[in-house]
Amino acid sequence: MTSAVRAPTIYATSVPVFNQMLGGIEKVLSKAAAHVETKKIDPTALLQARLFPDMFPLLRQVQVATDFAKSVSARLAGVEIPKLEDTESSFADLQVRIATVLAFIGSLKVTQFDNAATREIVTQAGTPKEKRFTGQSYLLNYGLPHFFFHTTTAYAILRHNGVEVGKKDYIGAY
């Protein structure tokens, strides 16, 4: 007997992935907060740390990663993207931001993604940088790669600066 293998849905390849990876970022940020407290380091030193001068600091990497998780999920579900003000200045603030995004994407229903693979997604509508995608292309070729770049960079900044985190911390629970 053979059974047909079904391709994963857009929901299955987005929301659970964002949940898992943001859970990993929560964990590494908790370890970073403990690290600065134990070592008596000004938290701003880590929050503003960069891998290279022309890259975003840790704080902004986390903000952008959460922006991708919420905006990609919202666009694929066909709902309005929640606005976050980017006012975080501490590890605790970043944890609240992650919890807010996790609550939002957790509120989305699987059925909202039913036509997501073929839904037209337009980013930066009306600007010279406007891009048009199908939902599938948007997720696989744009959304996930950018999300992973920023989560990986946040992890790398912390690891580079001596926070004892490993692959299990980064990947989160699965």
Chimera marker file (.cmm) of the C-alpha trace (Angstrom):
<marker_set name="trace">
<marker id="1" x="0.000" y="0.000" z="0.000" r="1" g="1" b="0" radius="0.5"/>
<marker id="2" x="1.266" y="3.434" z="-0.826" r="1" g="1" b="0" radius="0.5"/>
<marker id="3" x="-0.031" y="6.623" z="0.609" r="1" g="1" b="0" radius="0.5"/>
<marker id="4" x="0.112" y="9.993" z="-1.013" r="1" g="1" b="0" radius="0.5"/>
<marker id="5" x="2.573" y="12.372" z="0.554" r="1" g="1" b="0" radius="0.5"/>
<marker id="6" x="1.043" y="15.779" z="0.992" r="1" g="1" b="0" radius="0.5"/>
<marker id="7" x="3.119" y="18.882" z="0.649" r="1" g="1" b="0" radius="0.5"/>
<marker id="8" x="3.268" y="20.920" z="3.852" r="1" g="1" b="0" radius="0.5"/>
<marker id="9" x="0.786" y="23.765" z="3.998" r="1" g="1" b="0" radius="0.5"/>
<marker id="10" x="1.846" y="27.386" z="4.084" r="1" g="1" b="0" radius="0.5"/>
<marker id="11" x="0.627" y="27.512" z="7.682" r="1" g="1" b="0" radius="0.5"/>
<marker id="12" x="2.731" y="24.479" z="8.650" r="1" g="1" b="0" radius="0.5"/>
<marker id="13" x="5.857" y="25.982" z="7.103" r="1" g="1" b="0" radius="0.5"/>
<marker id="14" x="5.408" y="29.399" z="8.690" r="1" g="1" b="0" radius="0.5"/>
<marker id="15" x="3.675" y="29.772" z="12.059" r="1" g="1" b="0" radius="0.5"/>
<marker id="16" x="5.201" y="26.719" z="13.792" r="1" g="1" b="0" radius="0.5"/>
<marker id="17" x="8.653" y="27.683" z="12.481" r="1" g="1" b="0" radius="0.5"/>
<marker id="18" x="8.290" y="31.241" z="13.783" r="1" g="1" b="0" radius="0.5"/>
<marker id="19" x="7.068" y="29.880" z="17.134" r="1" g="1" b="0" radius="0.5"/>
<marker id="20" x="10.018" y="27.524" z="17.465" r="1" g="1" b="0" radius="0.5"/>
<marker id="21" x="12.700" y="29.992" z="16.480" r="1" g="1" b="0" radius="0.5"/>
<marker id="22" x="11.299" y="32.886" z="18.521" r="1" g="1" b="0" radius="0.5"/>
<marker id="23" x="11.247" y="30.472" z="21.451" r="1" g="1" b="0" radius="0.5"/>
<marker id="24" x="14.953" y="29.939" z="20.850" r="1" g="1" b="0" radius="0.5"/>
<marker id="25" x="15.581" y="33.678" z="20.772" r="1" g="1" b="0" radius="0.5"/>
<marker id="26" x="13.652" y="34.017" z="24.042" r="1" g="1" b="0" radius="0.5"/>
<marker id="27" x="15.989" y="31.462" z="25.573" r="1" g="1" b="0" radius="0.5"/>
<marker id="28" x="19.213" y="33.068" z="24.342" r="1" g="1" b="0" radius="0.5"/>
<marker id="29" x="18.025" y="36.493" z="25.485" r="1" g="1" b="0" radius="0.5"/>
<marker id="30" x="17.303" y="35.068" z="28.954" r="1" g="1" b="0" radius="0.5"/>
<marker id="31" x="20.811" y="33.649" z="29.053" r="1" g="1" b="0" radius="0.5"/>
<marker id="32" x="22.195" y="36.999" z="27.895" r="1" g="1" b="0" radius="0.5"/>
<marker id="33" x="20.338" y="38.837" z="30.661" r="1" g="1" b="0" radius="0.5"/>
<marker id="34" x="21.717" y="36.390" z="33.239" r="1" g="1" b="0" radius="0.5"/>
<marker id="35" x="25.193" y="36.733" z="31.697" r="1" g="1" b="0" radius="0.5"/>
<marker id="36" x="25.317" y="40.518" z="32.055" r="1" g="1" b="0" radius="0.5"/>
<marker id="37" x="24.009" y="40.311" z="35.615" r="1" g="1" b="0" radius="0.5"/>
<marker id="38" x="26.513" y="37.632" z="36.661" r="1" g="1" b="0" radius="0.5"/>
<marker id="39" x="29.456" y="39.329" z="34.955" r="1" g="1" b="0" radius="0.5"/>
<marker id="40" x="28.338" y="42.804" z="36.050" r="1" g="1" b="0" radius="0.5"/>
<marker id="41" x="28.307" y="44.061" z="32.462" r="1" g="1" b="0" radius="0.5"/>
<marker id="42" x="26.197" y="47.018" z="31.360" r="1" g="1" b="0" radius="0.5"/>
<marker id="43" x="23.322" y="45.365" z="29.413" r="1" g="1" b="0" radius="0.5"/>
<marker id="44" x="23.589" y="48.105" z="26.801" r="1" g="1" b="0" radius="0.5"/>
<marker id="45" x="26.992" y="46.729" z="25.826" r="1" g="1" b="0" radius="0.5"/>
<marker id="46" x="25.317" y="43.528" z="24.579" r="1" g="1" b="0" radius="0.5"/>
<marker id="47" x="22.107" y="45.135" z="23.330" r="1" g="1" b="0" radius="0.5"/>
<marker id="48" x="24.157" y="47.477" z="21.130" r="1" g="1" b="0" radius="0.5"/>
<marker id="49" x="26.780" y="44.892" z="20.120" r="1" g="1" b="0" radius="0.5"/>
<marker id="50" x="27.252" y="44.231" z="16.406" r="1" g="1" b="0" radius="0.5"/>
<marker id="51" x="29.124" y="41.630" z="14.405" r="1" g="1" b="0" radius="0.5"/>
<marker id="52" x="30.451" y="44.364" z="12.137" r="1" g="1" b="0" radius="0.5"/>
<marker id="53" x="30.058" y="48.171" z="12.206" r="1" g="1" b="0" radius="0.5"/>
<marker id="54" x="27.664" y="48.285" z="9.238" r="1" g="1" b="0" radius="0.5"/>
<marker id="55" x="25.304" y="45.675" z="10.701" r="1" g="1" b="0" radius="0.5"/>
<marker id="56" x="22.379" y="46.211" z="13.058" r="1" g="1" b="0" radius="0.5"/>
<marker id="57" x="23.038" y="45.765" z="16.777" r="1" g="1" b="0" radius="0.5"/>
<marker id="58" x="21.479" y="42.903" z="18.739" r="1" g="1" b="0" radius="0.5"/>
<marker id="59" x="18.465" y="44.954" z="19.803" r="1" g="1" b="0" radius="0.5"/>
<marker id="60" x="17.558" y="45.814" z="16.211" r="1" g="1" b="0" radius="0.5"/>
<marker id="61" x="18.242" y="42.252" z="14.988" r="1" g="1" b="0" radius="0.5"/>
<marker id="62" x="15.591" y="40.973" z="17.413" r="1" g="1" b="0" radius="0.5"/>
<marker id="63" x="13.166" y="43.723" z="16.428" r="1" g="1" b="0" radius="0.5"/>
<marker id="64" x="13.559" y="42.898" z="12.736" r="1" g="1" b="0" radius="0.5"/>
<marker id="65" x="13.246" y="39.144" z="13.334" r="1" g="1" b="0" radius="0.5"/>
<marker id="66" x="9.970" y="39.695" z="15.186" r="1" g="1" b="0" radius="0.5"/>
<marker id="67" x="8.829" y="42.095" z="12.455" r="1" g="1" b="0" radius="0.5"/>
<marker id="68" x="9.329" y="39.359" z="9.878" r="1" g="1" b="0" radius="0.5"/>
<marker id="69" x="7.508" y="36.771" z="11.990" r="1" g="1" b="0" radius="0.5"/>
<marker id="70" x="4.461" y="38.995" z="12.445" r="1" g="1" b="0" radius="0.5"/>
<marker id="71" x="4.364" y="40.578" z="8.989" r="1" g="1" b="0" radius="0.5"/>
<marker id="72" x="4.915" y="37.375" z="7.028" r="1" g="1" b="0" radius="0.5"/>
<marker id="73" x="2.274" y="35.575" z="9.106" r="1" g="1" b="0" radius="0.5"/>
<marker id="74" x="-0.193" y="38.448" z="8.783" r="1" g="1" b="0" radius="0.5"/>
<marker id="75" x="0.229" y="38.816" z="5.026" r="1" g="1" b="0" radius="0.5"/>
<marker id="76" x="-0.128" y="35.083" z="4.467" r="1" g="1" b="0" radius="0.5"/>
<marker id="77" x="-3.251" y="34.992" z="6.655" r="1" g="1" b="0" radius="0.5"/>
<marker id="78" x="-4.690" y="38.041" z="4.878" r="1" g="1" b="0" radius="0.5"/>
<marker id="79" x="-4.935" y="40.148" z="8.044" r="1" g="1" b="0" radius="0.5"/>
<marker id="80" x="-3.601" y="43.534" z="9.078" r="1" g="1" b="0" radius="0.5"/>
<marker id="81" x="-0.012" y="43.590" z="10.306" r="1" g="1" b="0" radius="0.5"/>
<marker id="82" x="0.137" y="44.669" z="13.944" r="1" g="1" b="0" radius="0.5"/>
<marker id="83" x="2.249" y="47.753" z="14.545" r="1" g="1" b="0" radius="0.5"/>
<marker id="84" x="5.020" y="47.660" z="17.130" r="1" g="1" b="0" radius="0.5"/>
<marker id="85" x="6.774" y="50.892" z="18.039" r="1" g="1" b="0" radius="0.5"/>
<marker id="86" x="10.413" y="49.696" z="18.256" r="1" g="1" b="0" radius="0.5"/>
<marker id="87" x="10.915" y="51.358" z="21.650" r="1" g="1" b="0" radius="0.5"/>
<marker id="88" x="12.615" y="48.406" z="23.353" r="1" g="1" b="0" radius="0.5"/>
<marker id="89" x="15.742" y="49.221" z="25.327" r="1" g="1" b="0" radius="0.5"/>
<marker id="90" x="16.291" y="46.178" z="27.566" r="1" g="1" b="0" radius="0.5"/>
<marker id="91" x="16.297" y="42.398" z="27.515" r="1" g="1" b="0" radius="0.5"/>
<marker id="92" x="12.963" y="42.479" z="29.368" r="1" g="1" b="0" radius="0.5"/>
<marker id="93" x="11.496" y="44.772" z="26.686" r="1" g="1" b="0" radius="0.5"/>
<marker id="94" x="12.637" y="42.380" z="23.961" r="1" g="1" b="0" radius="0.5"/>
<marker id="95" x="11.044" y="39.468" z="25.828" r="1" g="1" b="0" radius="0.5"/>
<marker id="96" x="7.743" y="41.383" z="25.936" r="1" g="1" b="0" radius="0.5"/>
<marker id="97" x="8.024" y="42.087" z="22.216" r="1" g="1" b="0" radius="0.5"/>
<marker id="98" x="8.606" y="38.414" z="21.449" r="1" g="1" b="0" radius="0.5"/>
<marker id="99" x="5.664" y="37.417" z="23.667" r="1" g="1" b="0" radius="0.5"/>
<marker id="100" x="3.459" y="39.954" z="21.857" r="1" g="1" b="0" radius="0.5"/>
<marker id="101" x="4.410" y="38.550" z="18.452" r="1" g="1" b="0" radius="0.5"/>
<marker id="102" x="3.977" y="34.960" z="19.630" r="1" g="1" b="0" radius="0.5"/>
<marker id="103" x="0.504" y="35.836" z="20.944" r="1" g="1" b="0" radius="0.5"/>
<marker id="104" x="-0.407" y="37.436" z="17.620" r="1" g="1" b="0" radius="0.5"/>
<marker id="105" x="0.754" y="34.570" z="15.440" r="1" g="1" b="0" radius="0.5"/>
<marker id="106" x="-0.769" y="32.120" z="17.908" r="1" g="1" b="0" radius="0.5"/>
<marker id="107" x="-4.139" y="33.802" z="17.395" r="1" g="1" b="0" radius="0.5"/>
<marker id="108" x="-4.109" y="33.077" z="13.666" r="1" g="1" b="0" radius="0.5"/>
<marker id="109" x="-6.285" y="30.186" z="12.507" r="1" g="1" b="0" radius="0.5"/>
<marker id="110" x="-5.065" y="27.513" z="10.103" r="1" g="1" b="0" radius="0.5"/>
<marker id="111" x="-8.055" y="28.256" z="7.854" r="1" g="1" b="0" radius="0.5"/>
<marker id="112" x="-6.856" y="31.842" z="7.355" r="1" g="1" b="0" radius="0.5"/>
<marker id="113" x="-3.956" y="30.347" z="5.377" r="1" g="1" b="0" radius="0.5"/>
<marker id="114" x="-6.145" y="28.234" z="3.053" r="1" g="1" b="0" radius="0.5"/>
<marker id="115" x="-5.343" y="30.269" z="-0.079" r="1" g="1" b="0" radius="0.5"/>
<marker id="116" x="-2.052" y="31.651" z="1.137" r="1" g="1" b="0" radius="0.5"/>
<marker id="117" x="0.150" y="29.814" z="-1.382" r="1" g="1" b="0" radius="0.5"/>
<marker id="118" x="-1.452" y="31.614" z="-4.309" r="1" g="1" b="0" radius="0.5"/>
<marker id="119" x="-2.377" y="34.884" z="-2.576" r="1" g="1" b="0" radius="0.5"/>
<marker id="120" x="-0.604" y="37.871" z="-4.117" r="1" g="1" b="0" radius="0.5"/>
<marker id="121" x="1.721" y="39.536" z="-1.639" r="1" g="1" b="0" radius="0.5"/>
<marker id="122" x="2.951" y="43.050" z="-2.392" r="1" g="1" b="0" radius="0.5"/>
<marker id="123" x="5.677" y="44.558" z="-0.244" r="1" g="1" b="0" radius="0.5"/>
<marker id="124" x="6.454" y="48.277" z="-0.219" r="1" g="1" b="0" radius="0.5"/>
<marker id="125" x="3.429" y="48.958" z="-2.414" r="1" g="1" b="0" radius="0.5"/>
<marker id="126" x="3.858" y="52.035" z="-4.572" r="1" g="1" b="0" radius="0.5"/>
<marker id="127" x="7.574" y="52.527" z="-3.981" r="1" g="1" b="0" radius="0.5"/>
<marker id="128" x="10.504" y="51.891" z="-6.310" r="1" g="1" b="0" radius="0.5"/>
<marker id="129" x="11.343" y="48.826" z="-4.196" r="1" g="1" b="0" radius="0.5"/>
<marker id="130" x="7.888" y="47.273" z="-4.639" r="1" g="1" b="0" radius="0.5"/>
<marker id="131" x="8.006" y="43.496" z="-4.913" r="1" g="1" b="0" radius="0.5"/>
<marker id="132" x="5.215" y="41.123" z="-5.885" r="1" g="1" b="0" radius="0.5"/>
<marker id="133" x="5.118" y="37.486" z="-4.859" r="1" g="1" b="0" radius="0.5"/>
<marker id="134" x="2.806" y="34.553" z="-4.625" r="1" g="1" b="0" radius="0.5"/>
<marker id="135" x="2.341" y="33.598" z="-0.987" r="1" g="1" b="0" radius="0.5"/>
<marker id="136" x="4.502" y="30.520" z="-1.413" r="1" g="1" b="0" radius="0.5"/>
<marker id="137" x="7.342" y="32.445" z="-3.014" r="1" g="1" b="0" radius="0.5"/>
<marker id="138" x="7.028" y="35.215" z="-0.431" r="1" g="1" b="0" radius="0.5"/>
<marker id="139" x="7.369" y="32.746" z="2.429" r="1" g="1" b="0" radius="0.5"/>
<marker id="140" x="10.066" y="30.483" z="1.014" r="1" g="1" b="0" radius="0.5"/>
<marker id="141" x="12.204" y="32.956" z="-0.927" r="1" g="1" b="0" radius="0.5"/>
<marker id="142" x="11.789" y="36.153" z="1.061" r="1" g="1" b="0" radius="0.5"/>
<marker id="143" x="10.187" y="35.849" z="4.495" r="1" g="1" b="0" radius="0.5"/>
<marker id="144" x="11.916" y="32.812" z="5.961" r="1" g="1" b="0" radius="0.5"/>
<marker id="145" x="15.408" y="33.680" z="4.662" r="1" g="1" b="0" radius="0.5"/>
<marker id="146" x="15.208" y="37.185" z="6.162" r="1" g="1" b="0" radius="0.5"/>
<marker id="147" x="13.766" y="35.867" z="9.426" r="1" g="1" b="0" radius="0.5"/>
<marker id="148" x="16.527" y="33.269" z="9.751" r="1" g="1" b="0" radius="0.5"/>
<marker id="149" x="19.212" y="35.827" z="8.909" r="1" g="1" b="0" radius="0.5"/>
<marker id="150" x="18.164" y="38.102" z="11.770" r="1" g="1" b="0" radius="0.5"/>
<marker id="151" x="17.608" y="35.313" z="14.318" r="1" g="1" b="0" radius="0.5"/>
<marker id="152" x="20.974" y="33.787" z="13.438" r="1" g="1" b="0" radius="0.5"/>
<marker id="153" x="22.723" y="37.136" z="13.634" r="1" g="1" b="0" radius="0.5"/>
<marker id="154" x="21.184" y="37.851" z="17.062" r="1" g="1" b="0" radius="0.5"/>
<marker id="155" x="22.420" y="34.471" z="18.279" r="1" g="1" b="0" radius="0.5"/>
<marker id="156" x="25.873" y="35.035" z="16.753" r="1" g="1" b="0" radius="0.5"/>
<marker id="157" x="26.244" y="38.450" z="18.407" r="1" g="1" b="0" radius="0.5"/>
<marker id="158" x="25.574" y="36.927" z="21.808" r="1" g="1" b="0" radius="0.5"/>
<marker id="159" x="27.836" y="33.926" z="21.235" r="1" g="1" b="0" radius="0.5"/>
<marker id="160" x="30.604" y="36.161" z="19.912" r="1" g="1" b="0" radius="0.5"/>
<marker id="161" x="30.346" y="38.258" z="23.063" r="1" g="1" b="0" radius="0.5"/>
<marker id="162" x="30.785" y="35.346" z="25.426" r="1" g="1" b="0" radius="0.5"/>
<marker id="163" x="27.213" y="34.384" z="26.270" r="1" g="1" b="0" radius="0.5"/>
<marker id="164" x="27.223" y="30.625" z="26.765" r="1" g="1" b="0" radius="0.5"/>
<marker id="165" x="24.597" y="29.549" z="24.275" r="1" g="1" b="0" radius="0.5"/>
<marker id="166" x="24.619" y="26.624" z="21.910" r="1" g="1" b="0" radius="0.5"/>
<marker id="167" x="22.725" y="25.172" z="19.009" r="1" g="1" b="0" radius="0.5"/>
<marker id="168" x="19.997" y="23.716" z="21.247" r="1" g="1" b="0" radius="0.5"/>
<marker id="169" x="19.340" y="27.186" z="22.643" r="1" g="1" b="0" radius="0.5"/>
<marker id="170" x="19.130" y="28.720" z="19.169" r="1" g="1" b="0" radius="0.5"/>
<marker id="171" x="16.888" y="26.065" z="17.660" r="1" g="1" b="0" radius="0.5"/>
<marker id="172" x="14.427" y="26.118" z="20.532" r="1" g="1" b="0" radius="0.5"/>
<marker id="173" x="11.878" y="23.424" z="21.372" r="1" g="1" b="0" radius="0.5"/>
<marker id="174" x="10.604" y="21.172" z="18.612" r="1" g="1" b="0" radius="0.5"/>
<link id1="1" id2="2" r="1" g="1" b="0" radius="0.2"/>
<link id1="2" id2="3" r="1" g="1" b="0" radius="0.2"/>
<link id1="3" id2="4" r="1" g="1" b="0" radius="0.2"/>
<link id1="4" id2="5" r="1" g="1" b="0" radius="0.2"/>
<link id1="5" id2="6" r="1" g="1" b="0" radius="0.2"/>
<link id1="6" id2="7" r="1" g="1" b="0" radius="0.2"/>
<link id1="7" id2="8" r="1" g="1" b="0" radius="0.2"/>
<link id1="8" id2="9" r="1" g="1" b="0" radius="0.2"/>
<link id1="9" id2="10" r="1" g="1" b="0" radius="0.2"/>
<link id1="10" id2="11" r="1" g="1" b="0" radius="0.2"/>
<link id1="11" id2="12" r="1" g="1" b="0" radius="0.2"/>
<link id1="12" id2="13" r="1" g="1" b="0" radius="0.2"/>
<link id1="13" id2="14" r="1" g="1" b="0" radius="0.2"/>
<link id1="14" id2="15" r="1" g="1" b="0" radius="0.2"/>
<link id1="15" id2="16" r="1" g="1" b="0" radius="0.2"/>
<link id1="16" id2="17" r="1" g="1" b="0" radius="0.2"/>
<link id1="17" id2="18" r="1" g="1" b="0" radius="0.2"/>
<link id1="18" id2="19" r="1" g="1" b="0" radius="0.2"/>
<link id1="19" id2="20" r="1" g="1" b="0" radius="0.2"/>
<link id1="20" id2="21" r="1" g="1" b="0" radius="0.2"/>
<link id1="21" id2="22" r="1" g="1" b="0" radius="0.2"/>
<link id1="22" id2="23" r="1" g="1" b="0" radius="0.2"/>
<link id1="23" id2="24" r="1" g="1" b="0" radius="0.2"/>
<link id1="24" id2="25" r="1" g="1" b="0" radius="0.2"/>
<link id1="25" id2="26" r="1" g="1" b="0" radius="0.2"/>
<link id1="26" id2="27" r="1" g="1" b="0" radius="0.2"/>
<link id1="27" id2="28" r="1" g="1" b="0" radius="0.2"/>
<link id1="28" id2="29" r="1" g="1" b="0" radius="0.2"/>
<link id1="29" id2="30" r="1" g="1" b="0" radius="0.2"/>
<link id1="30" id2="31" r="1" g="1" b="0" radius="0.2"/>
<link id1="31" id2="32" r="1" g="1" b="0" radius="0.2"/>
<link id1="32" id2="33" r="1" g="1" b="0" radius="0.2"/>
<link id1="33" id2="34" r="1" g="1" b="0" radius="0.2"/>
<link id1="34" id2="35" r="1" g="1" b="0" radius="0.2"/>
<link id1="35" id2="36" r="1" g="1" b="0" radius="0.2"/>
<link id1="36" id2="37" r="1" g="1" b="0" radius="0.2"/>
<link id1="37" id2="38" r="1" g="1" b="0" radius="0.2"/>
<link id1="38" id2="39" r="1" g="1" b="0" radius="0.2"/>
<link id1="39" id2="40" r="1" g="1" b="0" radius="0.2"/>
<link id1="40" id2="41" r="1" g="1" b="0" radius="0.2"/>
<link id1="41" id2="42" r="1" g="1" b="0" radius="0.2"/>
<link id1="42" id2="43" r="1" g="1" b="0" radius="0.2"/>
<link id1="43" id2="44" r="1" g="1" b="0" radius="0.2"/>
<link id1="44" id2="45" r="1" g="1" b="0" radius="0.2"/>
<link id1="45" id2="46" r="1" g="1" b="0" radius="0.2"/>
<link id1="46" id2="47" r="1" g="1" b="0" radius="0.2"/>
<link id1="47" id2="48" r="1" g="1" b="0" radius="0.2"/>
<link id1="48" id2="49" r="1" g="1" b="0" radius="0.2"/>
<link id1="49" id2="50" r="1" g="1" b="0" radius="0.2"/>
<link id1="50" id2="51" r="1" g="1" b="0" radius="0.2"/>
<link id1="51" id2="52" r="1" g="1" b="0" radius="0.2"/>
<link id1="52" id2="53" r="1" g="1" b="0" radius="0.2"/>
<link id1="53" id2="54" r="1" g="1" b="0" radius="0.2"/>
<link id1="54" id2="55" r="1" g="1" b="0" radius="0.2"/>
<link id1="55" id2="56" r="1" g="1" b="0" radius="0.2"/>
<link id1="56" id2="57" r="1" g="1" b="0" radius="0.2"/>
<link id1="57" id2="58" r="1" g="1" b="0" radius="0.2"/>
<link id1="58" id2="59" r="1" g="1" b="0" radius="0.2"/>
<link id1="59" id2="60" r="1" g="1" b="0" radius="0.2"/>
<link id1="60" id2="61" r="1" g="1" b="0" radius="0.2"/>
<link id1="61" id2="62" r="1" g="1" b="0" radius="0.2"/>
<link id1="62" id2="63" r="1" g="1" b="0" radius="0.2"/>
<link id1="63" id2="64" r="1" g="1" b="0" radius="0.2"/>
<link id1="64" id2="65" r="1" g="1" b="0" radius="0.2"/>
<link id1="65" id2="66" r="1" g="1" b="0" radius="0.2"/>
<link id1="66" id2="67" r="1" g="1" b="0" radius="0.2"/>
<link id1="67" id2="68" r="1" g="1" b="0" radius="0.2"/>
<link id1="68" id2="69" r="1" g="1" b="0" radius="0.2"/>
<link id1="69" id2="70" r="1" g="1" b="0" radius="0.2"/>
<link id1="70" id2="71" r="1" g="1" b="0" radius="0.2"/>
<link id1="71" id2="72" r="1" g="1" b="0" radius="0.2"/>
<link id1="72" id2="73" r="1" g="1" b="0" radius="0.2"/>
<link id1="73" id2="74" r="1" g="1" b="0" radius="0.2"/>
<link id1="74" id2="75" r="1" g="1" b="0" radius="0.2"/>
<link id1="75" id2="76" r="1" g="1" b="0" radius="0.2"/>
<link id1="76" id2="77" r="1" g="1" b="0" radius="0.2"/>
<link id1="77" id2="78" r="1" g="1" b="0" radius="0.2"/>
<link id1="78" id2="79" r="1" g="1" b="0" radius="0.2"/>
<link id1="79" id2="80" r="1" g="1" b="0" radius="0.2"/>
<link id1="80" id2="81" r="1" g="1" b="0" radius="0.2"/>
<link id1="81" id2="82" r="1" g="1" b="0" radius="0.2"/>
<link id1="82" id2="83" r="1" g="1" b="0" radius="0.2"/>
<link id1="83" id2="84" r="1" g="1" b="0" radius="0.2"/>
<link id1="84" id2="85" r="1" g="1" b="0" radius="0.2"/>
<link id1="85" id2="86" r="1" g="1" b="0" radius="0.2"/>
<link id1="86" id2="87" r="1" g="1" b="0" radius="0.2"/>
<link id1="87" id2="88" r="1" g="1" b="0" radius="0.2"/>
<link id1="88" id2="89" r="1" g="1" b="0" radius="0.2"/>
<link id1="89" id2="90" r="1" g="1" b="0" radius="0.2"/>
<link id1="90" id2="91" r="1" g="1" b="0" radius="0.2"/>
<link id1="91" id2="92" r="1" g="1" b="0" radius="0.2"/>
<link id1="92" id2="93" r="1" g="1" b="0" radius="0.2"/>
<link id1="93" id2="94" r="1" g="1" b="0" radius="0.2"/>
<link id1="94" id2="95" r="1" g="1" b="0" radius="0.2"/>
<link id1="95" id2="96" r="1" g="1" b="0" radius="0.2"/>
<link id1="96" id2="97" r="1" g="1" b="0" radius="0.2"/>
<link id1="97" id2="98" r="1" g="1" b="0" radius="0.2"/>
<link id1="98" id2="99" r="1" g="1" b="0" radius="0.2"/>
<link id1="99" id2="100" r="1" g="1" b="0" radius="0.2"/>
<link id1="100" id2="101" r="1" g="1" b="0" radius="0.2"/>
<link id1="101" id2="102" r="1" g="1" b="0" radius="0.2"/>
<link id1="102" id2="103" r="1" g="1" b="0" radius="0.2"/>
<link id1="103" id2="104" r="1" g="1" b="0" radius="0.2"/>
<link id1="104" id2="105" r="1" g="1" b="0" radius="0.2"/>
<link id1="105" id2="106" r="1" g="1" b="0" radius="0.2"/>
<link id1="106" id2="107" r="1" g="1" b="0" radius="0.2"/>
<link id1="107" id2="108" r="1" g="1" b="0" radius="0.2"/>
<link id1="108" id2="109" r="1" g="1" b="0" radius="0.2"/>
<link id1="109" id2="110" r="1" g="1" b="0" radius="0.2"/>
<link id1="110" id2="111" r="1" g="1" b="0" radius="0.2"/>
<link id1="111" id2="112" r="1" g="1" b="0" radius="0.2"/>
<link id1="112" id2="113" r="1" g="1" b="0" radius="0.2"/>
<link id1="113" id2="114" r="1" g="1" b="0" radius="0.2"/>
<link id1="114" id2="115" r="1" g="1" b="0" radius="0.2"/>
<link id1="115" id2="116" r="1" g="1" b="0" radius="0.2"/>
<link id1="116" id2="117" r="1" g="1" b="0" radius="0.2"/>
<link id1="117" id2="118" r="1" g="1" b="0" radius="0.2"/>
<link id1="118" id2="119" r="1" g="1" b="0" radius="0.2"/>
<link id1="119" id2="120" r="1" g="1" b="0" radius="0.2"/>
<link id1="120" id2="121" r="1" g="1" b="0" radius="0.2"/>
<link id1="121" id2="122" r="1" g="1" b="0" radius="0.2"/>
<link id1="122" id2="123" r="1" g="1" b="0" radius="0.2"/>
<link id1="123" id2="124" r="1" g="1" b="0" radius="0.2"/>
<link id1="124" id2="125" r="1" g="1" b="0" radius="0.2"/>
<link id1="125" id2="126" r="1" g="1" b="0" radius="0.2"/>
<link id1="126" id2="127" r="1" g="1" b="0" radius="0.2"/>
<link id1="127" id2="128" r="1" g="1" b="0" radius="0.2"/>
<link id1="128" id2="129" r="1" g="1" b="0" radius="0.2"/>
<link id1="129" id2="130" r="1" g="1" b="0" radius="0.2"/>
<link id1="130" id2="131" r="1" g="1" b="0" radius="0.2"/>
<link id1="131" id2="132" r="1" g="1" b="0" radius="0.2"/>
<link id1="132" id2="133" r="1" g="1" b="0" radius="0.2"/>
<link id1="133" id2="134" r="1" g="1" b="0" radius="0.2"/>
<link id1="134" id2="135" r="1" g="1" b="0" radius="0.2"/>
<link id1="135" id2="136" r="1" g="1" b="0" radius="0.2"/>
<link id1="136" id2="137" r="1" g="1" b="0" radius="0.2"/>
<link id1="137" id2="138" r="1" g="1" b="0" radius="0.2"/>
<link id1="138" id2="139" r="1" g="1" b="0" radius="0.2"/>
<link id1="139" id2="140" r="1" g="1" b="0" radius="0.2"/>
<link id1="140" id2="141" r="1" g="1" b="0" radius="0.2"/>
<link id1="141" id2="142" r="1" g="1" b="0" radius="0.2"/>
<link id1="142" id2="143" r="1" g="1" b="0" radius="0.2"/>
<link id1="143" id2="144" r="1" g="1" b="0" radius="0.2"/>
<link id1="144" id2="145" r="1" g="1" b="0" radius="0.2"/>
<link id1="145" id2="146" r="1" g="1" b="0" radius="0.2"/>
<link id1="146" id2="147" r="1" g="1" b="0" radius="0.2"/>
<link id1="147" id2="148" r="1" g="1" b="0" radius="0.2"/>
<link id1="148" id2="149" r="1" g="1" b="0" radius="0.2"/>
<link id1="149" id2="150" r="1" g="1" b="0" radius="0.2"/>
<link id1="150" id2="151" r="1" g="1" b="0" radius="0.2"/>
<link id1="151" id2="152" r="1" g="1" b="0" radius="0.2"/>
<link id1="152" id2="153" r="1" g="1" b="0" radius="0.2"/>
<link id1="153" id2="154" r="1" g="1" b="0" radius="0.2"/>
<link id1="154" id2="155" r="1" g="1" b="0" radius="0.2"/>
<link id1="155" id2="156" r="1" g="1" b="0" radius="0.2"/>
<link id1="156" id2="157" r="1" g="1" b="0" radius="0.2"/>
<link id1="157" id2="158" r="1" g="1" b="0" radius="0.2"/>
<link id1="158" id2="159" r="1" g="1" b="0" radius="0.2"/>
<link id1="159" id2="160" r="1" g="1" b="0" radius="0.2"/>
<link id1="160" id2="161" r="1" g="1" b="0" radius="0.2"/>
<link id1="161" id2="162" r="1" g="1" b="0" radius="0.2"/>
<link id1="162" id2="163" r="1" g="1" b="0" radius="0.2"/>
<link id1="163" id2="164" r="1" g="1" b="0" radius="0.2"/>
<link id1="164" id2="165" r="1" g="1" b="0" radius="0.2"/>
<link id1="165" id2="166" r="1" g="1" b="0" radius="0.2"/>
<link id1="166" id2="167" r="1" g="1" b="0" radius="0.2"/>
<link id1="167" id2="168" r="1" g="1" b="0" radius="0.2"/>
<link id1="168" id2="169" r="1" g="1" b="0" radius="0.2"/>
<link id1="169" id2="170" r="1" g="1" b="0" radius="0.2"/>
<link id1="170" id2="171" r="1" g="1" b="0" radius="0.2"/>
<link id1="171" id2="172" r="1" g="1" b="0" radius="0.2"/>
<link id1="172" id2="173" r="1" g="1" b="0" radius="0.2"/>
<link id1="173" id2="174" r="1" g="1" b="0" radius="0.2"/>
</marker_set>
